[in-house]
Amino acid sequence: MSSLFFRKRNSAQSEKRSFKRIPFVFDVDYTSNNFDRNKGKGINLSKGGLLLGTGLRFTYGQELKFFIKVPAFQDPITLMGAVVRSRESDKYGGYETAVNFKNFSGPKNPNLEKVIHLYS
């Protein structure tokens, strides 16, 4: 019975994802409500969002602005997102924070598209 639950749970999780995630370690600066920039470490990235390690805990729905530093680009990629999860993690600088990019549908950010293509 537990294997049936596991399969249902995994299929439900995969149905939620609209975009494939790519493992990609990168530096991210972020701001909340245009306050001071903080530094985080990207863990994975997709067209729909990112997972990053942060030193701060965020609340569900909190809006963040990201400046993703990618070696292939001179300037950081700037995106807006809303927190969907923020939980303690010894592995990632204090908290593991999952973010859904706001107002993103399709290839509106050509640099994000290029990053996904380069690193997948």
N, C-alpha and C positions, 0 to 999 in steps of 0.2 A: 504494500500500500504506500509506503514512503517513496518508492521509486515512481509511482504514478503521480503523487503530489509533486515530486521534483520535476517531472516532465511537464506537468501543467504549469507550474510556476515559471519554468524556463521559457516555455512557449508564450506565456503571457508577457514576460519581460521582453522577449524578442519582438512581439507584436507592437509594443510601445515605441520601439526605436524606428524612426523613419530613415535614419542615415547610419552608415557603417562608421564605427569608431576606429581610429588608427592610433596605436600606441606611439606617442611622440613626446619626448621630454623637452620642454622649452621653458624659457623665462617669460613670466607674465607680470606686468604691473597692472594694478587694478585700483579703482576708486569706487567709493560708495557715496552717493549724493554729492559728488564733486569735492570731497574732502581730500586729505593728503593721499598721495599714491602709496600703496603697499606693494610688496613683492611676494610673488608666489611662484610655484613650479608646476607647469602643465604636466599632466599625466597622460591624458589622451584627448583627442580632438575629433570632431565630426562637423559636418555642415550644420548640424542642429544644436551643438553645444560643446562644452568641454568639462573635463574633470581636472581639478587642480588642488594642490596642497597649499594651504593658507595658514597663517599664524593667527587668524581671527575666525570666530564662529559667526555665521550669518543666519538670518531667519528666512523661512520659506517665503518666496516672492520678492525678497529684497533685490533691488536693481543695482547692478554693477556695470562699470565701464571697464573694458579690457584693452590693454596695449600688448599684443602678443609679439614677442621678438623672435623672428625667424631668420636664421643665418642667410638664407637665399635672397632676402629683401633688405634694402637699405633702411627703410622706415618700418616701424611696427604696424601690424594690422590692428585697427581699432574696431571693436565690436561692443554691442550692448547685450546684456543678458539678465536673466532673473534666476535666483537661486531656487533649485528644486530639492536640494539636500545639503546639509552641512553637519558632519559628525566627527567626533574625536578620532584621531588616528596618529599613533606614534610614528608611523611610517612616513607621513607627509608634512612634517613641520607643525603639527598641532591639530589641524583639521583637514578633512577631505571634503571638498566642496564641489557639488555638481551644479552646472549652470546650463540653462536653455537659452539660446540666443533669441532675443526678442525681435519680432518683425522680420524674421528671415524665412523666405520661401523661395527656393530655387537659387540660381546663381547671381544674386545681387551683389555679392562681394567677390570680384574676380580674383583678388589676392588670396582669399580663403580657399576658393576653388583651386588655385594653383598650388597652394600648400598641400591640400588634400591629395591632389594628383601627384605631386613630387614625392610625398612620403608614404603613399599607400602601395 
